[in-house]
Amino acid sequence: MAILEAEHICKSFDHTEVLKDISFSLEEGQVLSIIGSSGSGKTTLLRCLNFLERPDSGVIRVCGETIFDGNDKTTLQESEIRKKRLHFGLVFQAFHLFPQYTALQNVMLAKELLAKEQPDYKARKREIHEEIRVLAEELLRQMGLTDRMHNYPHQLSGGQCQRVAIARALALKPDILCFDEPTSALDPELTGEVLKVMKELAEQKTTMIIVTHEMAFARDVASHVIFMDDGYILEQGTPRQVFEESHEERTRQFLSRFTQG
Amino acid sequence: MELMLEQVPIVIRSLNVGFLQTLKLFFVTLLGAVPLGLAIAFGSMSRFRPLSYFTKIVVWIIRGTPLMIQLLIIYYFPGLVLGKPIWGGGESGRFLAASVSFIFNYACYFSEIYRGGIQSVPVGQEEAGLVLGMTRSQIFFKVTLLQMIKRIVPPMSNEIITLVKDTSLARIIALQEIIWAGQAFMKGSQGISGAIWPMFFTAVYYLIFSGILTVLLGRLEKKLDYFR
């Protein structure tokens, strides 16, 4: 069964249609890359999945459970949305780490706040805190940041910040981890270290949706590629189908720079 | 000159008493206006239009009229116009009226500083909190608040230093703060009259106190330097 199904998602800002009838699905453990020119709606699509924007219509299902239905107002309640968001993690282009917390505290914060809602929190307070710290340290180790755990974001490079942000998203164990142009704010050297950990996550069968301009990365790591243009999904399929056997002229035009280079 | 030297201890004692009242008004105002300002800031940022318009009009009126007039209205209006002297007589009544005026006035100024501080925290911080499943109040208290405090320390220091000296306006309703105490020696008090120098002396009190505050607020600013 598909872990994520999106059907007929539409979204307008004022009178501009940004998403036009977007449908796709994603299997567990797969990596979906969304490519396309700036303004094609890629980021808006990710933001809709994370409930940072509300689609005007359409249906989103995670593991068969309908988490959003444009025709069913009961799926739009604020308190419900907060829980549904936890199906998804989101890594931003500009990191958005919390500057007043160390790398480790950034990873632990949300998990600790959620733990307070557990019924046995008061009784097991210290134990729970310890579990969360161990998990956060393990995640930061995976990201190659063991010696940076107690640094504040402004003391870290962009690449290190983005890896902290990935660990922070992973700490909540989302079903699907989304990346919104995770390397666009980084220089080529730092881009490499971030792509490397993302590749490792893909090898560990982490379900991911990656909006990216790194074409080589999309081709090599993704199991599925979507090409968006002007709010539509123009083409989707395996990387081979999209990159080498594209049907649409527009896709070939977009990719020409990359394939020729 | 000899006469003046004998007068010094008398004047100092009097000024000390007045300055105590000044300090009391200062701290009470701060204690009340800091939280009230936050409530007003949320009011003016509210998505509920009538509330935000109402708040903005109140802030406009309070910031748009002299504090001295507000003091007079708040102290005299209930008694003279409504026939209900709610403040009671004597120094304690005057202090109460002055506190209310100052808290309200300063809360309005603070609210605008807070609003600027909150709005200057990048929207990405809130979005990051939201996608991590945090509630809006968790985001405010755990993420936004400290970043806002860091940004508002310099403008707040400015207002707080101004407040030290603004307390002297309470003289208009005869609150016995330090200016009142100094002025008494011009009119004649404790055998001293026509003396202007006690007034000059009051400046030293203000100067020392605002010096202490400057150092303390500077330390707070340094303390928040650990993040950017």
Interface residues (C-beta under 8 A of the other chain):
Chain A: N50 F51 L52 R82 K83 R85 L86 F88 G89 L90 F92 A94 H96 L97 F98 P99 Q100 L109 A110 L113 L114 Y152 P153 H154 R168 A169 L172
Chain B: P122 G124 Q125 E127 A128 G129 L130 V131 L132 G133 M134 T135 Q138 K142 V143 L146 Q147 K150 Y226 F227 R228
